[in-house]
């Protein structure tokens, strides 16, 4: 069958679009590896509107419950066909596609689907630390998830690489049980929220090093130290640590449309901010995979709703 809409991604953007698609009775295929997006690693999200504070895993569960509650119509007929554990590999134009009525083929690791419209909401994934030793010691002291692995480093000296909100939030978590936490920031300017910066810098076990760029991860069976370069003096220093937590940003998950829609130099999908349309008629995008100026859960959900409203009108005009 050919679906009205394919939604790719199970974070706030994808789920918001899925709920609206159901309410508008668009027959939808919803494809996601899992629910929640990158927020699942957060111990406490404090800016999800309507909720004072919520753990990332709880938010992910709530998103799934909300979507499944609307997946079927009142008479039990499916509206949103939810496919979890599936990863999109390629989106392409179907051979049956025309300029007036585009049809797209969505190839996943488990199957193939066709839809008249596509909403890209696959978010982004963690940027890897690209220095010697980082790949060797991943999962051997170097990790990309403080919430997942932090307790394993209780009473140990650790370092956090990254001075944005994610880096400072990780540092705040680690200070609860680590012996010491050193945060490396590559410039003079810290990019996290002032309140988070203040809370971490005031902690007696915390240390902030500015103008520090990682150079090498050292160890034997496990991490023993991190070498960094002071960009002002060009001098190298070595910190003895057993844990390295990397928070250096994200890469948009757009590989499967890189030859189909216009991407910017960072790999984000270029969209029209009025309606979230991409360079290809029939394809919209929302959330962290786009070139939107700001990337947050609330913004992702709002952009997805905006896209869905436009998708609904566009599909109605085709009939």
Secondary structure, DSSP 4 states (H G I P E B T S, - for coil): -EEEEEEE--SHHHHHHHHHHHHTT--EEEEESSSSGGGGG-S-B--STT-S-B-HHHHHHHHHHHHHHTSB-TTS-BSEEEEET--EEEEEE-TT--SSS--EEEEESS-EEEEEEEEE---EEEPP--SBTTTTTBTTTEES-HHHHGGGGTTSEEEEE--SHHHHHHHHHHTTT-SEEEEE-SSS---S-HHHHHHHHTSTTEEEE-SEEEEEEEESSSEEEEEEEETTT--EEEEE-SEEEE---EEES-GGGTTTS-B-TTSPBP--TTT-B-SSTTEEE-STTB--S---HHHHHHHHHHHHHHHHHHHHHH-
